Amino acid sequence: MLEFLTPAQVRELTGAGTKAGQIQNLKKNGIRHSIKRNGWPAVTTDAVTAAGPAVAEQLTWTPRKAG
């Protein structure tokens, strides 16, 4: 289930109380976020609690050709 930080948590995380200030701080620190229709940033809990970037599993292709 996708969980988002509350507006108060985003304010505490960024140290900014304005939309522009929060977005600028999130971008500067490389924290993944999206902008809601009302202009405020939305940050998932995974964006701030993950140990590091998710490593995609390396898939290799093998042909099923007989012979």
C-alpha positions in Angstrom: 0.0 0.0 0.0 1.3 3.4 -0.9 1.6 5.8 2.0 2.4 9.5 1.9 4.0 11.9 4.4 1.6 14.3 6.0 1.9 18.0 5.2 3.4 18.5 8.7 6.0 15.8 8.0 7.0 17.3 4.7 7.3 20.7 6.4 9.6 19.1 9.0 11.6 17.2 6.4 12.3 20.2 4.3 12.3 23.0 6.9 10.2 25.1 4.6 6.6 26.2 5.0 5.9 27.3 1.4 5.2 25.2 -1.7 8.2 26.6 -3.6 10.5 26.2 -0.6 9.5 22.6 0.0 9.8 21.7 -3.7 13.2 23.4 -4.0 14.5 21.5 -0.9 13.2 18.2 -2.1 14.9 18.7 -5.5 18.1 19.8 -4.0 18.3 16.7 -1.8 17.2 14.3 -4.5 14.1 13.2 -2.7 11.5 11.7 -5.1 8.2 13.6 -5.0 5.3 14.6 -7.2 3.3 17.8 -7.3 -0.4 17.5 -6.4 -3.1 19.4 -8.2 -3.1 22.1 -5.5 0.6 22.7 -6.1 2.0 21.1 -2.8 4.5 18.3 -3.0 3.6 14.7 -2.2 6.3 12.5 -0.8 5.9 8.8 -0.3 7.3 7.2 2.9 9.4 4.9 0.7 11.2 7.9 -0.7 12.6 8.8 2.7 12.9 5.5 4.4 14.5 3.4 1.7 18.1 2.5 2.4 19.1 3.3 -1.2 17.9 3.3 -4.7 16.1 0.2 -5.7 18.3 -2.1 -7.7 16.4 -3.6 -10.6 16.9 -7.3 -11.1 19.1 -8.1 -14.1 17.1 -10.3 -16.5 18.9 -12.2 -19.2 17.2 -13.5 -22.3 17.8 -17.1 -23.4 16.3 -18.4 -26.6 14.0 -21.4 -26.5 15.2 -22.7 -29.8 15.6 -26.4 -29.9 18.8 -27.9 -31.1 
